[in-house]
Amino acid sequence: MTEHTIPEPIDLNARRALRAPAENPSPAPAESPSHVSTPDRPATSDVAYEIELDEAPVLEGVPVPVDTPPAPEGERQPIIPVHLLPENLPATIRRTCGVWFYHGRFHAVRLPVYGFKVGVFAARGLFRLIGQQIGWWWVRNQFALLQHAADSKDTREWARLHREIKNTRTWRGIVLAGEVLAVGIGAPVAWSTAPGWCLLALPAGVLALAHHGRPMGRTIIGTAVVAPRFRKLNSDIVLRAYYAAGLGRADKTDHEIHFGSSMSRDARNIGSQVVIDLPYGKGWSDVLKAKEAIASGLDVHVNQVFLTPDKSSTRRHTLFVADRDPLAVPVGRTDMLDCKPRNVWRPARFGKDERGRSVEIALMWISVLIGAQPRKGKTFAARLLALYAALAPYVKLIVVDGKNSPDWAKFRLVAHRTVFGTHPSPNDSDPIAHLLEALDEILEHIERVNQALAKLPATVCPEGKLTEELARDPRYPDLRVVMLVMEEFQVYFETEDQNLNKEIAAKLSRIQAVGPSAGVIILSSSQKPSGVGAGDVGRLFNRYRDNHAVRFALKCGNRTVSEAVLGGDAYAEGFDASSLPVGDEYRGVGYLYGMTDETPTVRTFLADHTDAENILTAAREHRQRLGTLTGMAAGEEMKRATRDVLTDVRAVMDAETGMQWPTIAARLAERMPEHYADITADAISAQCRALGVPSVDIRRDGKALKGAKAAAVDKAIARREINGA
């Protein structure tokens, strides 16, 4: 890494004065009450937190505003404030009443403490007032005056001062005596004769004494809401940061940093922003390398600094500095918890960006790739989009979970098909075969959709494409949107059977190529987006991965993985998911690339396991009401083209180490009646023995009968794969 040399301190205001037009000097701005000079604080000092952070000299030349004006220059401000307009007034009233209600409860709980503090401070104020009155009577500065006269040996001046002090004490003593008599006599008389409303002066007097007696810097009533403290920027701070980062030199005219816009607060008032023009010869890559140095020069955390390239010039970019780390601020739970139906033809709310703006993903006509390290929010992000599709009743869901986790189990409530894992398990008796059947069904669906659209008249299908109306029309049940969810899709490219890998890869690639135009949405996620497969499988894997139109990368292990998820161009544009911050508060934070021209840093909404179950339960009810529940969710038997005796036997054995032939036959007939409805114990025994599974004694419930060992079935399956049978 090149070590930057920090130049000698330069008078930035002098340089700015040289740059300012001499013939049209701007008048000095009027001094506002909030910037009045005090002995310990210059009028032009820049203050943040409670202390002065920078000693800013008096600005000369053209001032650079920090805040944008209430209205653009030359435009009129609204007569009625936006928050008081009729459509916004109810929300304003609710918010104001909510704030008042909170403050009322906060201070009501602390009333005993406030009462105690008032009593203590009032007593202290009373003694302080008496002491001040006595000091006034005694003429506090008289000793210094008399001592000065004595030191000067001026007896006449000393005598004159002594006489005047004595006279002053006399008439002040009379005044104090009058005060004592007025309080001692007048107070009891007023207490007995004054009307009741005059007694209100008593608590007012006590509060006045408490205010007078409170320690300096202390308040009687606490603060219910602590105002945020943030780093206030000005032009000098920004210039100092860029020069310290080695991006320019203030002592050379052709190496100066310039501003391409006025410094201002952003639209949501959560940070400051300005357009920066680098010197000639410096560009976007230089800024990216110096981002941490810029943050240090600004005296903020690197997570608060955001740089955005400008399309007009490679040496121009926008600097945005957030008041606090926006990525550590959770955006809350998803709005899908209202469980209302959604429309897949409308964008799905995915999260918020670093500016607090809503980020949406339009799912139609695209495929989405999500990649990250484990435990960084990858599955939650993918599931969020799948839940949106689940709430869209006219979308047919096919969920393929390569890691066979509980995260996707509840999708059985709505999914047309589900596939779990790569090996037989209680969740899926034959996942590979089921995956191939699901892919074949999607390919058949694509053909049917294209054929149906080709036959429709132009009045119904003007552009020859699937439309929202056609996808909801009950006359065309084949014209439905299909979402294929592939969780940890890489596991299906690296099974033990290379021929099987090729078949799966080829079908996925074909679906991705021709599916979007027929309304097939692909949602893929992976923690291993590179280095999968070899030869044709590796080529097809890379093609499948790279052809996703939209990518979302959460925290990745290194730059190579980040490039595999986001694509090679993303790193050149300054987006490296391996540089995202680490910590529990940053789960669900990632770069969304390809959805729009911008690449926001997104904090995804949260939908945990319980939220997902509630949403899916509601989604099932919506589909039942509209009659769009199909496939496995509707209890339909998904027919299989072929049967695999060894795999099927192993699947029904579940976690048992061995099973008797009658039990195996009964379970096969129960779970797979389309292939084993009439199977007998002798028949399944003969078929398994022919495939190399020995028949041995299995003891169950005190009785020994012939059966098969699970280990023997596994060996037969492995032997078959080795032999290529």
N, C-alpha and C positions, 0 to 999 in steps of 0.2 A: 504494500500500500504506500503511495507517495505521501511523504510528510509535507504538510503545507506550512509555509513560513508566514507568520503573522506580521504584517507591516507595522511600522511605527504609528503611534496615535496621531490621528489627523483631525483638525478642526472641521467637523462635518458641516457646521453652519457656514463657515467661511467658503467651503466648496459649493454649498448650495447657493450662497449669495452670488458667486461667480456664474453659476448656471442660470440664475434668475434674470429676466429681461431688465436691463438697466433703465430703459426709457419708460417703462410702465410699472414702477414699483407699487406693490400692493400695500394699502394702508394697514397699519398694525391693527389687529383685532382688538375690539374693546375688551377691557378686563371684566370678566364676569365675577359675581360675588363668590362663586365657589373656588376662585383661584386668586383670592386676595393674598397679598404677601404677608407673611408673619416673620418674626425674627429668626425662627428656626426652619422656615420652609420658604424657598423662593416661589414667586408667583407662577413660574413656568415649569416647576418641577413635576415630573410624572410619578404619580403615587399609585402603588398597588398594594394589596393587603393592608397593613397598618403602618408600613415603613416606606421610606423613599428608596426605590430600587435603582434608579438611575439619576444622575445629576445632569439634567438636560439643560444646555445653554439656551439663551434667548434666541428664538427663531427669527431668521431674517429672510428676506426674499419672499418666495411664494410658499405660504403655509400648506401643509398636506393634511386634510381633515382626517380624523380618526373615525367618526361616525357619519353615516350617510344622512343627508337632510331628510325631514319628514316627508317631503314630496320632491320628485325630480325637478331640477332647475327649470324654471319657466312654466311649470304646471301648477294648478291650484290644488290646495289641500282640501280634503272633503269637509263640508260644513258640519256634518254630523260624524263623530268618530265611528270607525268601523264596528267597534264592539257595542255601540249603542243603536245600530240600525235595527229595524223591527225584526228581521230574521235572526239576528244575533243576540237580541236583548234577553230572551229567556235563558240562553246559556250564560250570559254575563251575570244575570241575577242569581242563577244557581251557583255559579262559581263564587260570587261575592258572599252569598249567604253561607255557603260551605266554609269559606275562610273565616267568617265571623263566628260561626258555630264552633269551629275548631279552636279559635282563640278563646272563646268563652269557656269551653271545657278545660282548656289548658290552664287558664288563670284561676278558674273556680277551685280546682284541686289544690292550688298553691295559696289560697286565701289565708290559712293559718300562718304560713311562713311570712306572707306579706304583712299581716297584722303584727307579728313579732318584730319584724324589721322596722315597721313604722314606729312602734313603741321605743325601740332602742335608738333609732336615728332621731326621733323627736326629743328624747331626753338629752341626747348628745347635742342636738341643735339648740336646746334651751340653755345648757351650760355654755355652749359656744357663744350664744347671743349675750348672755350675762357677762362673759369674759370680754367680749368686744366692747360692751358698754363701759365696763370698768376701765379698760384700756383707753377708751376715748376720754373718760373723765381724768385719767392720770396724765394725759398728754404724753404719749409714748416716746416721742422723739426728743423730749426735753433734756434727757441725760446727755445725749450726744452734743446738743447745743451748748449746755452748760460746761461740759468737759472741754469743748473747743475754746470757749472763752477763757477758762482757767488755764489751759495750756498756753494761750496767747498772753496771759498775765494782764488781761483787759478787765479790770475790776468793774469799771462803769458798765461795760457790755454784760458782764455776768450779773450785776445787780439789776439791770434793766430786764434781762431775760427772766430772772428769778421773780421779779415783781409781776411781769406779764403772765408767767406760768401760774403764779398764785391766784391772780385775778381770774384767769381762765378756769382754773379748777373750781373756784368759788361759784361762778355762774353755771358751770356744767354740773356741779354737785346739786345746785338748786333744781336743774332740769331733771336729774336722776331722781331726786326726792319726789318731784312732782309725778314722775312716771310710777314710782313705787306706790304713792298714795292713790293714783288713779287706778292702778291694778288692784291694790289691796281693798279699796272702798268701792270703786266702780264695778268691779267684776261681780261681787255678791249682789249688789243692787240690780245690775243688769240681769243676773240669773233669776232673780225673784220677780222682776217687773216686766222684762221684755217678752214680747209674744213668742210663741213656740217656734215659728219659722226662723227666728233669729238664732236659734240654737244650731242651725246649720253652719254658722260661722265657726263653731267649736271644732268639728272635724277638719274644716278647711284650715284653721290655724294649726292643728296638729300636723296635717300634711305639709304645711309650709315650714314648720319647725323640722320635720323629718327630712324634707328636701335640703334645708339649710345645714342639717347635721350629718348628711350622708357622706361617707368617705369619697375622696376624689376618684372618679372613674367607676364608681358603683352606682347601681340603679336600684330602686325599690322594687319595681316590677320587672320580672325576667322577660327574655325574648322567646316567643313561641317558635319562630322560624329564623334560622340562621341564614343570612344572605350569603350566597356563594362568593368566594374570593378567587379572583383569577388574574392572570398576567395581562396587564394593559399594554398594548403595543403602540408604538409610534414609529415614524419613518427612521429615526436614528437607531432604534433597537434593531430594526430589520436590516439596515445597512451594516451595522456592526456585526450581525450574525453572518451575513454573506461574505463580508471581507475576512472575518475570522475563519470562515470555512475555506478560504483560498479561492473563491469564485470571482474575485476582482481585486483591484487596488484603487484606493481613493486618491492616491497621489499621482495617478496617471490618467489623463483625460480619456484616453481610448480604452481604459480598463475599468471604468466606473460602472456601478450598478445603477440602473434607472428604473423608475416606476412606470408601468404601462397604464395605470389607473389610480384613482384615489384610494387610499386605505379606508376601509369601511367595515362595519359590522355586517355579518351575513344576514340573510332574510329572516332567519329564525332566532337571531340574536344569541347565538351560542358560541360565537367566535369571531375572529377578525380575518379579513382576506384582502389581498392586493395582487395585482399582476406585476410580475418582475421581468425586466429585460436584462439578460446577462450581457457581458461584453462580447464583442465579436470574437469568435473562436471557441466560446464556451457553449455547451448545449445541454440537452436533456440528460444524457448519461452522466455528465459531470454533476448535475444537481442530485441525481439519485445516489451517487457515491458519497455525496456530502450531506445527505439528509440528517444523519446523527449529529454532525458538526453544526448544522444550521439550528437544530433543536437546542444544542448546548449554548449556542450564541444567543438564542431567544430566551434562554433560561426556562425551558419547559421540557416535558417528557417527549421522547420521540414519537410516542403514540398520539400526541396532540398535533403533530405536524402532518399535513396532507398536501401533496404536490400533484398538480394536474397539468399535463402538457397542453400547449396551445397549438391549434392546427395552422395558424398563420405563420409561425416561425419556430424553428427548433431551439432557439435561444430564449423563447418566451414561455412562461408558465405561470400558473396561478398558485400562490401560497395561501393556504388556509390554516390558521392556528386556532384550535378549539380551546375554550376556556378550561375544560377538563377533559380527561381521556374519554372520548365518546364510545369507544369500543368496550369499555368496562361497564357501561350503563345498560342493564337489561331492558329489552323492549317489551317484555311481558308475554302473556299467553296469546295464542292465536284467537282471532275473532271468530273462527269457526266453532267455538264453543257455544255460539248461539244455536248451532245445529240446524240452521236453515239451509234449504237447498241452494246449491251453487250452480253456475253455468260455466262449463269448460271453455266456452267461446269467449268468456270474459277473463281478463288477467287475474291470476291468483296473487293475493297479498302474501309476500314471502318474508319480509322483514323491513328493517330501516337501515339507511346508510349512515355514514359518519356525520352527516348534517341533520339527521333526524327526519329525513324525508322518507316517505313510504316507497318501498321497492316492490315491484310487481313482475310476475313472469307470465307471459302469454304462452300457454301450453300448446295451442293448436299449430300444426304444421312444423313442429320442431322436435328435436330430441335433446334431452338434458343429461349431462354427465356430472356426477358429484364425486369428488375424490378427497381423501384426507387420511391422516394417521388414525389408528384406532382411538376411540374415546374422545374424539374432537367434535362430535355432533353430526357426523356424516349420515347415519341412519335417521336421526331426527329430522334433518333437512329433507332427505328423500321422502320420508314418511309424511312430512307436511304437505308436499305436493300430491302424494297419493291420496291423502285424506281429502284434499280439495276435489280430486276426481271422484272419490267415493261419494261425496255429497252432491255430485252432478248425476242425477238418476239415469240419464241416457248414455252414460259412459260405461263400456264393458271393461272391467278390470281383470287383468291376468297378472298374478303376483308370483314371481320366482325368487325365492330366498335361498341363495347359495350357501349361506352360513347356518341355515336351519335354526334360527333364533326365535325367542318368544316375541320379538319386536313386531313381527308381521303375522302372528298367529290369529289375531282377531279379525284380520281381513277376510277370513273364511265367511264372515257374516254377509259380505257383499261381492266377493270375487267370483268371477265366472270360472276361473281355474286357479289353483294354487299348486306350487311345486316347492318342496322343502328339501334342501341338501342335495348331495350327490350319491349317497348310499341309502339303501333301505333302512327305514327307521319307523317308530310308531307314528310319526307325523306324515310319512309318505312311504308307501310300500315299494314304489319303483320310480324314483324321481327323474332319472335320465329318460326313461321311456315316456313319462308324463310330459317332460319338457319338449321332447321331439313332437309329441302329439299336439302340444300347445302351439309350437312354432308352425307346424303344418296347418293348424286351424287358422292362424293369423294370415298365412300366405293364401289360403283358400278365401278368407274374408276379403283380402285385398283384390283378388280376382273378381269376386262377386260384386264388390263395390264399383270397380272400374267398368264391368259389363253393364251394371244397372245404370250408372251415370251416362254411359254411351247411348242407352236406349231412351233416355228421358228427353222430352222436347225442350227447346231453348227457352220456352216460357216458364218451365219449371226449374230448369237447371241452366241458367244463362251462360255461365262460363265453363260448363262441363266439370265443375268442381263440387265437392260436398259442401253444403251450406247448413247453417244452423236449423233452418226450417225443415230441410230434408232429414237431418239427423234426428228430429223429433217426430217426424210424420209416421203415424202408425201404419200407413199403407206401404211403407218401405222398411220393414223390420231389419233388413240386411245393412241398411245405411246407418250404422251406428259408429260412434267414435270408440276406439279401442286404445287403452293404455296398457303397455307392457312394462312392468316394473322388474328390473333385473338387479337385485341386491347381491353384491360381491360376484358380479358376472364373470370375473376372471377364472373362477373355479371350474366353469364349464368349458374352458379352453385348455385345461390341463388335467383331464381325467386320465385314467390308466390306459384307455383305448384311444390310440392316435386317430384311427379312422372315425371314431365317434366325435372326437374333437373337431375334425375337418367338417363333418356333417353339421354339427351345431354352429360352428363359425360361419359356414357358408349360408345357412338359413338366416342367422342373425344379420349378416351383412346384406342379404337380399331384402329382408324386412326393412332395414334402415334405409336402403336405397329407394325403395318404391312405396314404403308404408306411409310416410307423412302426407303425400298427396291424396291418399285414400282415407285419411283421418286416423292413422295409427300414431300414437304418441309413445315414444320410448323414453323411459326414465331409468338410467343406469347409475350404479354407484360401485365404487371399488376403493380398497386401500392398497391395491397393487396394480396401478395402471400401466406398468411397463415391464419388459422382460418376461413376458408370458408366451409360451409356446415357441416352436421352431419351424422353419420352413414355411409351408403354406398356412399353417395354423397361426404362426407369429405374424405373417403378413396380413391375414384376415383379422386378427385381433387388433393390430394397429389401425387398420382401415376402419373397423367398427368404432374404436375409441376416438379416432381423429375426426370422424364424420358427424359427431354430435355438434349441433349448432350452438348450443348454450352450455357453458361450463361453470361450475361452482366449486372452487377449491378452498377448503378449510385448511387448517394448519397441516403442512406437509413436512416430511422428514428432511428433505434436501431440495436443492434447486432442480435436480433432474426429475424428481417426482412431480414437482410443481409444474414444470414445462410439459410433462406428459398429460397432466390434467388440463391446464389452461392453454397449452399449445406454445410453440416456440416464439411466436410473435409477442406473446404477453410479457415475457421477460424483457424483451427489447423495449417495451412500453413502460417498464418499471413495476411490473406486478410479479412478485415472487412470494408464493404462499408459504415457503419455508421461513420467511421473515416475519410472519404474523406472530403476535405476542402469545406467550404461553401462560396458562393459569386457568383455574376453574371458571373465573369470571369471563374468560374469552372463548368459552365453548360456543359453537354456533356462529363464529365470526369467520368470514371468508370473502374472497373476491368473486364477484359475479361477472363473467366475461362473455361477451357476444350477444347479450340480450338487447343492448342499445349501444350507441356510440361511446357512452361512458362506461367505466368499469368501477362501480361503487364497491366499497368495503361494507358488506352487509352483516347485520346482526339479525339472525333468523328468529322468528317468533317461536314460542315454545308450545309443544303439545306432548305431554308425557304419556306414559302407558295408560293411565286412567282416563286422561283427556281423549286419547285415541279410541278407547273402547266406547266412551260416551258418544263420540262423533260417529263411529261406525254403526252403533246401535240405531242412532237417528237416521243414518244413511240407509240402512236396511228398511226402516219403516217407510221412508220416502219411495224407495223402489217397489216395495210391496203395494203401496197405494197406487202407483202408476203402472204396475204390472211389468216392470223392467228387470225384475230379479231373475237371473238366468244361471245355468250351469250348476256348479257344485253348491253355490249359495242357495239355489232353489231346490236342492235335493235331487237334481238330475244325475243320472249315471253317465259318466263320461266314458264312452266305449273305447276300448283299446284295440288296436289293429292286430297285435300278436300277444303271445304269452311267453313268459320265461319261467320255466318250472323251478330252476334253482333259486332265482331271485325271489320268486313268489313264496317259495317255502321258507326262505330265510326271513322274509318280511313278516310272515305270520308267526314266526317263532319269537318275535319281539326280543326281550332281554333274557330269555331262558337259554340255558346251556344245552338242553336237549328236549325232544318232544316225541311222544308216541304217534304212530301213523294214524290212528283214528282221530286224534285231536288235530293233527295237521290237516287231514281231509275235511274235517268239520269247519275249521277256520277258513280254509280256502273256499269252500262252498259258500260261507257266510260273507266273506269280504270281497270275493271276486266271482260272483255267480255267472258272469258272462263267459267265463272260461272253465270254471270248476263246479258248475251247478250239480252234476251227477257224479262227481269224483268219489271213489271209495278208497279205503285204507290200503287195500291190495294194489289198486291201480297207481296211486301216488308212490307207493313203495317200489313198484316195478320201474316207474319212470325215473325215480331218483337213483336207484341202483344201476340203471343203465347209464346214468351220467356220472358214475363213480362215487356215489354216496353209499357207504356200507350201512346195512340194517343191523342195529345192535339193540341190546336190552336197555330199556329206559324204565326206571322205577319211579312211579308216581302213586301217591296215596296207598303205599304199602303193596302195590301190585306191579309186577314187571311185565312189560309188553315190548314188542319190537317197535323201534322208532329210529330217529336220526339225531346225531349230535350236531350242534350249531357249528362247531369247529370243522367238522367234516364237510358241511355244506360250504363254508367259507373257502376251504381248500379246493373244493371242486370248482368253485367260481374262479378262483385265482388260476387254477390249472387251465381252465378253458380260455381265459384271457391270454395266458402265455402262449397257448397253442394256436390262438387266433380263431378258435371255433365259434 
